[in-house]
Amino acid sequence: MENLLNLWLSSGANQITSGQFTMILIGLVLLFLAIRKNFEPLLLVPIGFGGILANIPGAHLALSAAETALTSGDALVLAQMAQILGVESTSDIYALKAALSSAPAAVHAQATQYALDAGFSNGMLYNFYSVAIASGVAPLVIFMGVGAMTDFGPLLANPRTLFLGAAAQFGIFATVLGAVGLSVAGIMDFSIADAAAIGIIGGADGPTAIYVSSLLAPDLLGAIAVAAYSYMALVPLIQPPIMRALTTPEERKIEMVQLRHVSKREKIVFPLLLLILVALFLPDAAPLLGMFCFGNLMRECGVVTRLSDTAQNALINITTIFLGLSVGSKLAADKFLDPKTLGILALGIIAFAIGTAAGVLMAKLLNLVSKHKVNPLIGSAGVSAVPMAARVSNKLGLEANPHNFLLMHAMGPNVAGVIGSAVAAGVMITMVRAMTG
């Protein structure tokens, strides 16, 4: 009987909290949206499954060795950890966790080593996160794969669309101001680093959002990633009402002239020139933009077809699996179930809306000074949800005019949006580091 009692006490069913149960349900919802509704399935399937794994009670899959020691260690272990962290031995588990998260690197390393010596180990998802995201590797590898799949032809054929991609990044900076405003008003408690990480959601670029949040606000990474990919999947629902509200039927009927042919030499030179110019002025944008341009160079140079194919397919798919599971590790109940999450979700959709509106309005502004008219619908593709935003522009154009094929025209601002979000990420990282010392 005693053995049965011990078995029950150590079971997950006995240890589960209401927060963990809620997060397991949220993980199942993400899987439902990905599988049944086809909402960004390549990311939401591993993220949702990772969220379920992270909240299995007693498994500690998303915890470091030190966190596991604090969660399941006996009184002697807790007393020793308290001594290392410099807090009272009578402190509760929440105070000990807070002390661990804010501990200097040397103290954190000492606590980790003690936990390892005491027989505790890092959880599986924690190791995935350390290798894939904490190191910054996974988002950069995915950006390389995206670069290998990107054709700069539409952008080079119509350079004006670069302005549309740049304008759509206004959503990022407006959202940063919104996050800071919520903090000033006392509604939310976002630091300037938190605000910068949240703002990147407005770029509609998942890898960029993950990369920036891993550097500036790791605790918010789960909510930011879920918001970014969820709203990217909802682009066909979010954008059309804004696009229709800001354009007239006549503007939506505008037919754009055929794009000129772009030579292979132009396509090879452009990523090299782009990287050098941006990196010279904004070094913090070099990692993201460098990998993006490298992937594109492999595609366009024509002499490393095997490498390009690997970057576009096997490598990016493998990395996506571990990236998704790593993001799911941040959906643990104690990190995700927080009022800040609601603020992030609200600011995220506002960022998308502002970015879409800014792109459309910039297209209308270009028409005032251009000989060849631009269909304002392609301005919404400046948010870098490639290629979904471009397809939305094309769909609304065809609704207004059955002969209005805007897809290739919309790919120009769409690709410009990817470049813009990487540059905006560099600006955010540079500004936050300067402000926080």
GIQUI-V586297 format. One record per pair of residues at least 12 apart in sequence whose C-alpha atoms are under 7 Angstrom apart, sorted by the first residue. I is the first residue (numbers start at 1). J is the second residue. D is the distance in Angstrom with one decimal. If there is no record, write none. Layout:
I,J,D
I,J,D
This chain:
12,56,6.9
12,57,4.9
12,58,5.8
15,57,5.8
15,58,6.8
16,57,5.2
19,333,5.2
20,55,5.2
20,333,5.4
23,55,6.7
23,333,5.9
24,51,6.8
24,52,4.9
24,55,6.4
27,48,4.3
27,49,6.3
27,51,5.4
27,52,5.4
28,48,6.5
30,44,6.1
30,48,5.2
31,44,6.5
31,45,5.4
31,48,5.5
39,233,5.0
40,229,6.7
40,233,5.5
43,320,6.9
43,324,5.6
46,321,6.1
46,324,4.7
46,325,5.1
47,324,4.5
47,325,5.3
47,327,5.9
47,328,4.4
48,328,6.3
50,325,4.5
50,328,4.1
50,329,5.8
51,328,4.2
51,329,5.8
51,331,5.1
51,332,6.7
54,328,6.9
54,329,5.2
54,331,6.8
54,332,5.5
55,332,5.6
55,333,6.8
60,123,5.9
61,123,4.0
61,124,5.2
61,125,5.4
61,126,6.6
62,123,5.3
62,124,6.7
62,125,4.8
62,126,4.7
62,329,5.2
63,122,6.2
63,123,5.4
63,126,5.7
64,121,6.9
64,122,4.4
64,123,6.0
64,126,6.1
65,112,6.1
65,115,5.7
65,116,6.2
65,120,5.3
65,121,4.4
65,122,4.4
66,111,6.1
66,112,4.9
66,115,5.2
68,120,6.7
69,115,5.9
69,120,6.3
70,93,6.6
81,111,6.4
82,96,6.7
84,107,7.0
84,111,6.3
85,99,6.4
85,100,6.6
85,107,6.6
125,325,6.9
125,326,6.0
125,329,5.7
126,329,6.9
128,322,6.5
128,326,5.6
129,326,4.5
132,322,6.7
132,323,6.2
133,214,6.7
134,214,6.3
136,211,6.4
138,319,6.0
138,323,6.1
139,207,4.8
139,208,6.9
139,210,6.9
139,211,5.8
140,288,5.9
140,291,6.2
141,316,6.9
142,207,6.9
142,316,5.5
142,319,6.9
143,207,6.9
143,288,6.6
143,291,6.0
143,292,5.1
144,291,4.6
144,292,4.6
144,294,6.5
144,295,4.5
144,311,6.9
145,295,6.0
145,311,4.7
145,312,4.9
145,316,5.7
146,292,6.7
147,292,4.4
147,293,6.1
147,295,4.5
147,296,4.4
148,295,4.2
148,296,4.4
148,298,6.5
148,299,5.2
148,308,6.0
148,311,6.5
148,312,5.8
149,312,6.0
150,296,6.5
152,267,6.7
152,415,6.9
153,262,5.9
154,408,6.3
154,409,6.3
154,411,6.1
154,412,4.7
155,412,4.0
155,413,6.9
156,262,6.9
157,259,5.8
157,260,5.5
157,261,6.9
157,262,6.2
161,412,5.7
161,413,4.9
162,413,5.9
162,416,5.3
164,359,5.1
164,362,6.0
164,363,6.4
164,379,5.4
164,382,5.5
164,413,5.6
165,359,6.8
165,382,3.9
165,383,6.7
165,413,4.7
165,414,6.6
165,416,4.7
165,417,4.2
165,420,6.3
166,417,6.5
166,420,5.6
167,358,5.6
167,359,5.2
167,362,6.4
168,355,4.2
168,356,6.0
168,358,5.3
168,359,4.6
168,382,5.1
168,383,5.6
169,202,7.0
169,203,5.9
169,355,5.8
169,420,6.5
169,421,6.6
170,355,5.7
170,358,6.7
171,202,5.2
171,351,4.6
171,352,6.4
171,354,4.8
171,355,4.2
172,199,4.5
172,200,5.3
172,201,6.9
172,202,4.7
172,203,6.2
172,351,6.1
173,199,6.3
175,199,4.9
175,347,6.2
175,351,5.6
176,195,5.0
176,196,5.5
176,198,7.0
176,199,4.9
179,195,5.2
180,192,6.8
180,195,6.3
188,340,6.6
192,432,6.9
193,216,5.3
193,217,6.3
193,432,6.0
194,216,6.7
194,217,5.4
196,428,5.9
197,209,6.9
197,212,5.8
197,213,4.8
197,216,6.3
197,217,6.4
198,224,6.4
198,344,6.5
200,425,6.9
201,224,7.0
201,228,5.2
201,348,5.7
201,351,6.8
202,348,6.3
202,351,4.3
202,352,5.0
202,355,6.5
203,383,5.6
203,384,6.1
203,421,5.3
204,228,6.2
204,232,6.0
204,383,5.7
204,384,5.3
204,385,5.3
205,384,5.8
205,385,6.2
206,225,6.6
206,228,5.8
206,229,6.0
208,422,6.6
209,225,6.7
210,225,6.1
212,425,6.5
219,335,6.7
221,330,6.6
222,327,5.6
222,328,6.7
222,330,4.7
222,331,5.4
222,336,6.9
223,336,6.4
223,341,5.8
223,344,6.9
224,344,6.7
227,345,5.7
227,348,6.4
231,349,6.8
232,385,6.1
235,389,6.6
236,392,6.1
239,356,6.6
242,357,6.6
243,360,7.0
243,377,6.5
249,400,6.8
251,375,6.3
251,376,6.7
252,375,6.2
252,376,6.9
252,377,6.5
252,397,5.9
252,400,6.0
253,397,6.6
253,400,5.4
253,401,5.3
253,404,7.0
254,375,5.3
255,375,6.9
255,404,5.6
256,373,6.8
256,374,6.3
256,375,6.8
267,300,6.4
268,297,6.1
268,300,5.9
268,301,6.1
271,293,5.0
271,296,6.9
271,297,6.5
272,293,6.9
275,289,6.5
275,290,6.1
275,293,6.7
282,426,6.6
284,426,4.7
284,429,6.7
284,430,6.3
285,422,6.1
285,423,5.5
285,425,6.6
285,426,4.0
288,422,6.1
289,422,6.0
355,383,6.4
356,380,4.6
356,383,6.6
357,380,6.8
359,379,4.1
359,380,5.1
359,382,5.8
360,376,5.2
360,377,6.2
360,379,4.2
360,380,5.4
362,379,6.9
363,376,4.8
363,379,5.6
364,376,5.7
377,393,5.4
378,393,5.5
378,410,4.8
379,413,6.7
380,393,7.0
381,393,6.7
381,410,6.0
381,413,5.7
381,414,4.9
382,413,4.6
382,414,4.9
382,416,6.6
382,417,4.7
383,414,6.4
383,417,5.3
384,414,5.3
384,415,6.7
384,417,4.5
384,418,4.9
386,414,6.2
390,407,5.8
390,410,4.9
390,411,5.7
390,414,6.4
391,407,6.1
393,406,6.8
393,410,6.7
394,406,4.7
394,407,5.0
